[in-house]
Amino acid sequence: MEKTVLNELQEIKKFTLLGAKKALTMSDASALTGLSKSHIYKLVGAKKIPYYKSQGGKLTYFDKSELEAWQLQHRIKPEYEIEQEAASYVAGKHSKKGGRHV
C-alpha cells in the first residue's frame, strides 16, 4: 500500500514537472506522447517528428507545443462532420443546377 502511494506521488511529480517544461528531453517526450524512446529515436532518425539538437549534437530536445501539434496533425473526422459535408456538397450541386438555363 505504502509503495503504491509513493509510486503515484512520483508519477504526479513527474507529470507536474513535465507540464512546466517547454524544452523536453527524450524521456520527457516519451512520457508526454506515450511512445517508447526507441520509437521516438526512429522517428527522429527518419525526420518524421520535429526536434532540436544540442550545440555538440549529442542531445536531442523537443519543443512541447510542437510535439503536441505533431500528435494532433492527423485528425480523423467524426461521422457527423462527414455527413454535414456530404449534405453541403449535395445542396451546392442542386443550387447550381437550379440556376442554369437549358
C-alpha positions, 0 to 999 in steps of 0.5 A, spaced: 500 500 500 505 504 502 509 503 495 503 504 491 502 511 494 509 513 493 509 510 486 503 515 484 506 521 488 512 520 483 508 519 477 504 526 479 511 529 480 513 527 474 507 529 470 507 536 474 514 537 472 513 535 465 507 540 464 512 546 466 517 544 461 517 547 454 524 544 452 523 536 453 528 531 453 527 524 450 524 521 456 520 527 457 517 526 450 516 519 451 512 520 457 508 526 454 506 522 447 506 515 450 511 512 445 517 508 447 524 512 446 526 507 441 520 509 437 521 516 438 529 515 436 526 512 429 522 517 428 527 522 429 532 518 425 527 518 419 525 526 420 518 524 421 517 528 428 520 535 429 526 536 434 532 540 436 539 538 437 544 540 442 550 545 440 555 538 440 549 534 437 549 529 442 542 531 445 536 531 442 530 536 445 523 537 443 519 543 443 512 541 447 507 545 443 510 542 437 510 535 439 503 536 441 501 539 434 505 533 431 500 528 435 494 532 433 496 533 425 492 527 423 485 528 425 480 523 423 473 526 422 467 524 426 461 521 422 457 527 423 462 532 420 462 527 414 455 527 413 454 535 414 459 535 408 456 530 404 449 534 405 453 541 403 456 538 397 449 535 395 445 542 396 451 546 392 450 541 386 442 542 386 443 550 387 447 550 381 443 546 377 437 550 379 440 556 376 442 554 369 438 555 363 437 549 358 
